[in-house]
Amino acid sequence: MATSSRPAPHGLHLMRKRIGAAIALAGLVILLHRAWTTTAMQDPRVMNALLGGLMAAGATALGALPVLFSQRMSDRVQDSLFGFGAGVMLAASAFSLVVPGIAAAKDQGAGPWEAGLIVGGAILLGALMLLLMERWLPHEHFIKGVEGRQGDATPQAIKRTWMFVFAIALHNIPEGLAIGVAFASTDPLRAAALSTGISIQDVPEGLVVAIALASIGYRRVTAVVLAILSGLVEPIAAVLGASLLSYSAALLPWGLGLAAGAMLFVISHEIIPESHRKGHEVYATVGLMMGFVIMMLLDTALG
């Protein structure tokens, strides 16, 4: 008698999950394609936001590539790079998002106090959005990921690595949103300065992600590919932010404040604590000051 070839219940359940994930992914692709054809092709601001997000994603990829040849980097250098990224994001939040957001609110007829309250409320909403996402979405912080790192690529280490990649992707959402809402405003030069500054700080970020992946046993090529994938959320978030704000100019102050709040949350909640964790606070602070000044110069020179 022929034996049954039916899959085991666990295998059938796994197959269903994979089919469901494939259907969901196909639906997302169709949704993005429709949004692109109906919005991006008709609005140059969305197109510019996409290009700015792609530049930031490309910078992440550029930073990850050196891991193909070497995966060693001292903690002192790594903390300095963390501080540099925090400084760039801090200056971008202030000069490229908060200040233009207040100006946009005033241009729409709000008084000084009302404009400040609008942007301030949006900042708090942006921080709350990231806080809720951190509570709901599975991920692993920089700090926990490094502390839980093991010498061998055990299943638990691999799981934590994926959580680490998810955390990076989660943290790239406010950067992409910032690029998108900046290009949705009426100041393309300031938006270009913002996307340039974020791209600069994405280079060391891509390097850090790839090194962390390689350090627990991933092949260098795999580590680089995963680091590159973690940056692809930026052009998606940029298009989303620009598309939403393109429908109504009244949303601009709120969008700028929301992106600023999300970035400030990431800076305080994740990047600065990680940069100070290993005892290199001075180097991290110097990196922060340098990043802040460079982003400030970019914004004032181009904006």
KOLFITOR-188384 format. One record per residue (C-alpha): residue number from 1; chain; x, y, z. Coordinates in steps of 0.2 Angstrom, whole numbers. Each point is the difference from the previous one (the first is absolute). Example, Ala and Ser with C-alpha at 12.3 -4.5 7.8 and 13.67 -1.06 7.14 Angstrom:
# residues 2
<site k="1" c="A" east="62" north="-22" up="39"/>
<site k="2" c="A" east="6" north="17" up="-3"/>
END
This chain:
# residues 303
<site k="1" c="A" east="0" north="0" up="0"/>
<site k="2" c="A" east="7" north="17" up="-5"/>
<site k="3" c="A" east="4" north="11" up="15"/>
<site k="4" c="A" east="-9" north="17" up="2"/>
<site k="5" c="A" east="10" north="15" up="-7"/>
<site k="6" c="A" east="-10" north="13" up="10"/>
<site k="7" c="A" east="11" north="13" up="9"/>
<site k="8" c="A" east="1" north="-1" up="19"/>
<site k="9" c="A" east="-12" north="12" up="9"/>
<site k="10" c="A" east="15" north="11" up="4"/>
<site k="11" c="A" east="6" north="0" up="-18"/>
<site k="12" c="A" east="-17" north="4" up="-6"/>
<site k="13" c="A" east="-2" north="15" up="13"/>
<site k="14" c="A" east="17" north="6" up="-6"/>
<site k="15" c="A" east="-5" north="-1" up="-18"/>
<site k="16" c="A" east="-16" north="10" up="4"/>
<site k="17" c="A" east="10" north="13" up="9"/>
<site k="18" c="A" east="12" north="2" up="-15"/>
<site k="19" c="A" east="-14" north="1" up="-12"/>
<site k="20" c="A" east="-8" north="13" up="10"/>
<site k="21" c="A" east="16" north="10" up="1"/>
<site k="22" c="A" east="2" north="-1" up="-19"/>
<site k="23" c="A" east="-18" north="6" up="-2"/>
<site k="24" c="A" east="3" north="15" up="12"/>
<site k="25" c="A" east="16" north="4" up="-9"/>
<site k="26" c="A" east="-8" north="0" up="-17"/>
<site k="27" c="A" east="-14" north="11" up="7"/>
<site k="28" c="A" east="12" north="12" up="7"/>
<site k="29" c="A" east="9" north="1" up="-17"/>
<site k="30" c="A" east="-16" north="3" up="-9"/>
<site k="31" c="A" east="-5" north="14" up="12"/>
<site k="32" c="A" east="17" north="8" up="-1"/>
<site k="33" c="A" east="-1" north="-1" up="-19"/>
<site k="34" c="A" east="-17" north="8" up="-1"/>
<site k="35" c="A" east="6" north="14" up="12"/>
<site k="36" c="A" east="15" north="3" up="-11"/>
<site k="37" c="A" east="-10" north="1" up="-16"/>
<site k="38" c="A" east="-13" north="11" up="7"/>
<site k="39" c="A" east="11" north="12" up="11"/>
<site k="40" c="A" east="18" north="-1" up="-4"/>
<site k="41" c="A" east="-1" north="2" up="-18"/>
<site k="42" c="A" east="-11" north="15" up="1"/>
<site k="43" c="A" east="9" north="9" up="15"/>
<site k="44" c="A" east="18" north="4" up="-2"/>
<site k="45" c="A" east="2" north="2" up="19"/>
<site k="46" c="A" east="-4" north="-18" up="2"/>
<site k="47" c="A" east="13" north="-5" up="-13"/>
<site k="48" c="A" east="13" north="11" up="8"/>
<site k="49" c="A" east="-4" north="-8" up="17"/>
<site k="50" c="A" east="2" north="-17" up="-8"/>
<site k="51" c="A" east="17" north="5" up="-7"/>
<site k="52" c="A" east="5" north="7" up="17"/>
<site k="53" c="A" east="-5" north="-16" up="9"/>
<site k="54" c="A" east="9" north="-10" up="-13"/>
<site k="55" c="A" east="16" north="10" up="3"/>
<site k="56" c="A" east="-1" north="-3" up="19"/>
<site k="57" c="A" east="-3" north="-19" up="-4"/>
<site k="58" c="A" east="15" north="0" up="-11"/>
<site k="59" c="A" east="11" north="8" up="13"/>
<site k="60" c="A" east="-5" north="-14" up="12"/>
<site k="61" c="A" east="6" north="-12" up="-13"/>
<site k="62" c="A" east="16" north="9" up="-3"/>
<site k="63" c="A" east="4" north="0" up="19"/>
<site k="64" c="A" east="-3" north="-19" up="0"/>
<site k="65" c="A" east="11" north="-5" up="-14"/>
<site k="66" c="A" east="17" north="2" up="9"/>
<site k="67" c="A" east="-6" north="-15" up="11"/>
<site k="68" c="A" east="3" north="-11" up="-16"/>
<site k="69" c="A" east="19" north="3" up="3"/>
<site k="70" c="A" east="1" north="3" up="19"/>
<site k="71" c="A" east="-12" north="-2" up="14"/>
<site k="72" c="A" east="11" north="8" up="14"/>
<site k="73" c="A" east="-4" north="17" up="8"/>
<site k="74" c="A" east="5" north="6" up="17"/>
<site k="75" c="A" east="-13" north="5" up="13"/>
<site k="76" c="A" east="7" north="17" up="0"/>
<site k="77" c="A" east="-3" north="3" up="-18"/>
<site k="78" c="A" east="-17" north="-8" up="0"/>
<site k="79" c="A" east="-6" north="11" up="15"/>
<site k="80" c="A" east="7" north="16" up="-9"/>
<site k="81" c="A" east="-10" north="-5" up="-16"/>
<site k="82" c="A" east="-16" north="-3" up="11"/>
<site k="83" c="A" east="3" north="18" up="7"/>
<site k="84" c="A" east="3" north="7" up="-17"/>
<site k="85" c="A" east="-17" north="-7" up="-6"/>
<site k="86" c="A" east="-9" north="6" up="15"/>
<site k="87" c="A" east="7" north="18" up="-3"/>
<site k="88" c="A" east="-5" north="0" up="-18"/>
<site k="89" c="A" east="-18" north="-6" up="5"/>
<site k="90" c="A" east="-1" north="13" up="14"/>
<site k="91" c="A" east="5" north="14" up="-11"/>
<site k="92" c="A" east="-12" north="-6" up="-14"/>
<site k="93" c="A" east="-14" north="-1" up="12"/>
<site k="94" c="A" east="3" north="18" up="6"/>
<site k="95" c="A" east="5" north="9" up="-16"/>
<site k="96" c="A" east="-9" north="-10" up="-14"/>
<site k="97" c="A" east="-16" north="-5" up="9"/>
<site k="98" c="A" east="-5" north="10" up="15"/>
<site k="99" c="A" east="5" north="17" up="-6"/>
<site k="100" c="A" east="-8" north="-2" up="-17"/>
<site k="101" c="A" east="-15" north="-8" up="8"/>
<site k="102" c="A" east="-3" north="15" up="11"/>
<site k="103" c="A" east="2" north="12" up="-15"/>
<site k="104" c="A" east="-12" north="-11" up="-10"/>
<site k="105" c="A" east="-13" north="2" up="14"/>
<site k="106" c="A" east="2" north="19" up="1"/>
<site k="107" c="A" east="-2" north="1" up="-19"/>
<site k="108" c="A" east="-16" north="-9" up="2"/>
<site k="109" c="A" east="-6" north="13" up="11"/>
<site k="110" c="A" east="5" north="-6" up="18"/>
<site k="111" c="A" east="7" north="11" up="13"/>
<site k="112" c="A" east="16" north="-2" up="8"/>
<site k="113" c="A" east="-7" north="-10" up="15"/>
<site k="114" c="A" east="-12" north="-10" up="-11"/>
<site k="115" c="A" east="14" north="-5" up="-12"/>
<site k="116" c="A" east="11" north="-5" up="14"/>
<site k="117" c="A" east="-14" north="-11" up="7"/>
<site k="118" c="A" east="-4" north="-8" up="-17"/>
<site k="119" c="A" east="18" north="-5" up="-3"/>
<site k="120" c="A" east="3" north="-5" up="18"/>
<site k="121" c="A" east="-16" north="-11" up="0"/>
<site k="122" c="A" east="6" north="-8" up="-16"/>
<site k="123" c="A" east="17" north="-3" up="8"/>
<site k="124" c="A" east="-8" north="-9" up="15"/>
<site k="125" c="A" east="-11" north="-10" up="-12"/>
<site k="126" c="A" east="15" north="-5" up="-10"/>
<site k="127" c="A" east="9" north="-6" up="15"/>
<site k="128" c="A" east="-16" north="-10" up="6"/>
<site k="129" c="A" east="-1" north="-8" up="-17"/>
<site k="130" c="A" east="18" north="-7" up="1"/>
<site k="131" c="A" east="-3" north="-5" up="18"/>
<site k="132" c="A" east="-16" north="-10" up="-5"/>
<site k="133" c="A" east="9" north="-8" up="-14"/>
<site k="134" c="A" east="14" north="-5" up="11"/>
<site k="135" c="A" east="-13" north="-8" up="12"/>
<site k="136" c="A" east="-9" north="-9" up="-14"/>
<site k="137" c="A" east="13" north="-5" up="-13"/>
<site k="138" c="A" east="13" north="-14" up="4"/>
<site k="139" c="A" east="18" north="7" up="0"/>
<site k="140" c="A" east="16" north="1" up="10"/>
<site k="141" c="A" east="9" north="16" up="5"/>
<site k="142" c="A" east="18" north="4" up="-3"/>
<site k="143" c="A" east="4" north="-2" up="18"/>
<site k="144" c="A" east="-9" north="-17" up="3"/>
<site k="145" c="A" east="6" north="-7" up="-17"/>
<site k="146" c="A" east="18" north="4" up="4"/>
<site k="147" c="A" east="-1" north="-7" up="18"/>
<site k="148" c="A" east="-8" north="-16" up="-5"/>
<site k="149" c="A" east="12" north="-3" up="-14"/>
<site k="150" c="A" east="8" north="-18" up="1"/>
<site k="151" c="A" east="15" north="-7" up="-8"/>
<site k="152" c="A" east="-9" north="-13" up="-11"/>
<site k="153" c="A" east="-15" north="3" up="-11"/>
<site k="154" c="A" east="-13" north="-9" up="11"/>
<site k="155" c="A" east="-18" north="1" up="-3"/>
<site k="156" c="A" east="-3" north="12" up="14"/>
<site k="157" c="A" east="15" north="11" up="-7"/>
<site k="158" c="A" east="-8" north="0" up="-17"/>
<site k="159" c="A" east="-17" north="4" up="7"/>
<site k="160" c="A" east="8" north="15" up="9"/>
<site k="161" c="A" east="9" north="5" up="-16"/>
<site k="162" c="A" east="-17" north="1" up="-10"/>
<site k="163" c="A" east="-7" north="10" up="15"/>
<site k="164" c="A" east="15" north="12" up="-2"/>
<site k="165" c="A" east="-3" north="2" up="-19"/>
<site k="166" c="A" east="-19" north="3" up="4"/>
<site k="167" c="A" east="6" north="14" up="12"/>
<site k="168" c="A" east="11" north="8" up="-13"/>
<site k="169" c="A" east="-15" north="0" up="-12"/>
<site k="170" c="A" east="-11" north="7" up="13"/>
<site k="171" c="A" east="12" north="14" up="3"/>
<site k="172" c="A" east="1" north="4" up="-18"/>
<site k="173" c="A" east="-18" north="4" up="-1"/>
<site k="174" c="A" east="1" north="17" up="8"/>
<site k="175" c="A" east="15" north="4" up="-12"/>
<site k="176" c="A" east="-10" north="-5" up="-15"/>
<site k="177" c="A" east="-15" north="10" up="6"/>
<site k="178" c="A" east="11" north="15" up="3"/>
<site k="179" c="A" east="6" north="-1" up="-18"/>
<site k="180" c="A" east="-17" north="-2" up="-6"/>
<site k="181" c="A" east="-8" north="15" up="9"/>
<site k="182" c="A" east="14" north="11" up="-3"/>
<site k="183" c="A" east="-2" north="-3" up="-19"/>
<site k="184" c="A" east="-19" north="3" up="2"/>
<site k="185" c="A" east="4" north="18" up="6"/>
<site k="186" c="A" east="3" north="15" up="-11"/>
<site k="187" c="A" east="19" north="0" up="4"/>
<site k="188" c="A" east="9" north="-13" up="-11"/>
<site k="189" c="A" east="17" north="6" up="5"/>
<site k="190" c="A" east="-3" north="-3" up="18"/>
<site k="191" c="A" east="-7" north="-17" up="-4"/>
<site k="192" c="A" east="16" north="-4" up="-10"/>
<site k="193" c="A" east="11" north="6" up="15"/>
<site k="194" c="A" east="-10" north="-12" up="11"/>
<site k="195" c="A" east="1" north="-15" up="-11"/>
<site k="196" c="A" east="18" north="3" up="-3"/>
<site k="197" c="A" east="3" north="1" up="19"/>
<site k="198" c="A" east="-10" north="-16" up="3"/>
<site k="199" c="A" east="10" north="-9" up="-13"/>
<site k="200" c="A" east="16" north="5" up="8"/>
<site k="201" c="A" east="-5" north="-7" up="16"/>
<site k="202" c="A" east="-7" north="-16" up="-8"/>
<site k="203" c="A" east="18" north="-5" up="-6"/>
<site k="204" c="A" east="6" north="-4" up="17"/>
<site k="205" c="A" east="-17" north="-7" up="5"/>
<site k="206" c="A" east="1" north="-13" up="-14"/>
<site k="207" c="A" east="18" north="-4" up="5"/>
<site k="208" c="A" east="-5" north="-3" up="18"/>
<site k="209" c="A" east="-15" north="-12" up="-5"/>
<site k="210" c="A" east="11" north="-10" up="-12"/>
<site k="211" c="A" east="14" north="-2" up="13"/>
<site k="212" c="A" east="-13" north="-6" up="13"/>
<site k="213" c="A" east="-7" north="-13" up="-11"/>
<site k="214" c="A" east="17" north="-6" up="-5"/>
<site k="215" c="A" east="6" north="-1" up="18"/>
<site k="216" c="A" east="-12" north="-14" up="5"/>
<site k="217" c="A" east="4" north="-11" up="-15"/>
<site k="218" c="A" east="-9" north="6" up="-15"/>
<site k="219" c="A" east="10" north="-1" up="-16"/>
<site k="220" c="A" east="6" north="17" up="-5"/>
<site k="221" c="A" east="-10" north="0" up="-16"/>
<site k="222" c="A" east="-16" north="-4" up="10"/>
<site k="223" c="A" east="4" north="13" up="13"/>
<site k="224" c="A" east="2" north="14" up="-14"/>
<site k="225" c="A" east="-16" north="-5" up="-9"/>
<site k="226" c="A" east="-10" north="0" up="16"/>
<site k="227" c="A" east="7" north="17" up="5"/>
<site k="228" c="A" east="-5" north="7" up="-17"/>
<site k="229" c="A" east="-17" north="-7" up="2"/>
<site k="230" c="A" east="-2" north="9" up="16"/>
<site k="231" c="A" east="2" north="17" up="-9"/>
<site k="232" c="A" east="-14" north="-3" up="-13"/>
<site k="233" c="A" east="-13" north="5" up="12"/>
<site k="234" c="A" east="6" north="18" up="-2"/>
<site k="235" c="A" east="-6" north="3" up="-18"/>
<site k="236" c="A" east="-16" north="-8" up="4"/>
<site k="237" c="A" east="-3" north="11" up="15"/>
<site k="238" c="A" east="5" north="15" up="-10"/>
<site k="239" c="A" east="-12" north="-3" up="-14"/>
<site k="240" c="A" east="-14" north="-3" up="13"/>
<site k="241" c="A" east="4" north="16" up="9"/>
<site k="242" c="A" east="1" north="11" up="-15"/>
<site k="243" c="A" east="-16" north="-9" up="-7"/>
<site k="244" c="A" east="-10" north="4" up="15"/>
<site k="245" c="A" east="5" north="18" up="1"/>
<site k="246" c="A" east="-3" north="3" up="-18"/>
<site k="247" c="A" east="-19" north="-2" up="2"/>
<site k="248" c="A" east="-1" north="15" up="12"/>
<site k="249" c="A" east="12" north="14" up="4"/>
<site k="250" c="A" east="-8" north="2" up="17"/>
<site k="251" c="A" east="8" north="-16" up="6"/>
<site k="252" c="A" east="18" north="7" up="-3"/>
<site k="253" c="A" east="3" north="7" up="17"/>
<site k="254" c="A" east="-6" north="-16" up="8"/>
<site k="255" c="A" east="10" north="-11" up="-12"/>
<site k="256" c="A" east="16" north="9" up="4"/>
<site k="257" c="A" east="-3" north="-1" up="18"/>
<site k="258" c="A" east="-5" north="-18" up="0"/>
<site k="259" c="A" east="17" north="-5" up="-9"/>
<site k="260" c="A" east="10" north="11" up="12"/>
<site k="261" c="A" east="-8" north="-8" up="15"/>
<site k="262" c="A" east="3" north="-18" up="-7"/>
<site k="263" c="A" east="18" north="5" up="-3"/>
<site k="264" c="A" east="2" north="8" up="17"/>
<site k="265" c="A" east="-7" north="-16" up="8"/>
<site k="266" c="A" east="13" north="-11" up="-9"/>
<site k="267" c="A" east="14" north="11" up="5"/>
<site k="268" c="A" east="-4" north="1" up="18"/>
<site k="269" c="A" east="-7" north="-18" up="2"/>
<site k="270" c="A" east="13" north="-10" up="-10"/>
<site k="271" c="A" east="15" north="9" up="-8"/>
<site k="272" c="A" east="7" north="11" up="14"/>
<site k="273" c="A" east="-1" north="-14" up="14"/>
<site k="274" c="A" east="9" north="-12" up="-12"/>
<site k="275" c="A" east="14" north="12" up="-4"/>
<site k="276" c="A" east="3" north="2" up="19"/>
<site k="277" c="A" east="-2" north="-18" up="5"/>
<site k="278" c="A" east="18" north="-6" up="-2"/>
<site k="279" c="A" east="9" north="15" up="9"/>
<site k="280" c="A" east="4" north="11" up="-15"/>
<site k="281" c="A" east="-11" north="14" up="4"/>
<site k="282" c="A" east="12" north="13" up="-5"/>
<site k="283" c="A" east="3" north="-7" up="-17"/>
<site k="284" c="A" east="-19" north="-2" up="-2"/>
<site k="285" c="A" east="-3" north="18" up="5"/>
<site k="286" c="A" east="13" north="7" up="-12"/>
<site k="287" c="A" east="-8" north="-10" up="-14"/>
<site k="288" c="A" east="-17" north="7" up="5"/>
<site k="289" c="A" east="7" north="18" up="0"/>
<site k="290" c="A" east="8" north="-3" up="-17"/>
<site k="291" c="A" east="-16" north="-8" up="-8"/>
<site k="292" c="A" east="-10" north="14" up="7"/>
<site k="293" c="A" east="11" north="14" up="-7"/>
<site k="294" c="A" east="2" north="-9" up="-17"/>
<site k="295" c="A" east="-19" north="-2" up="-2"/>
<site k="296" c="A" east="-3" north="18" up="6"/>
<site k="297" c="A" east="12" north="6" up="-14"/>
<site k="298" c="A" east="-8" north="-10" up="-13"/>
<site k="299" c="A" east="-17" north="7" up="5"/>
<site k="300" c="A" east="5" north="18" up="1"/>
<site k="301" c="A" east="11" north="-1" up="-16"/>
<site k="302" c="A" east="-13" north="-9" up="-11"/>
<site k="303" c="A" east="-15" north="7" up="9"/>
END
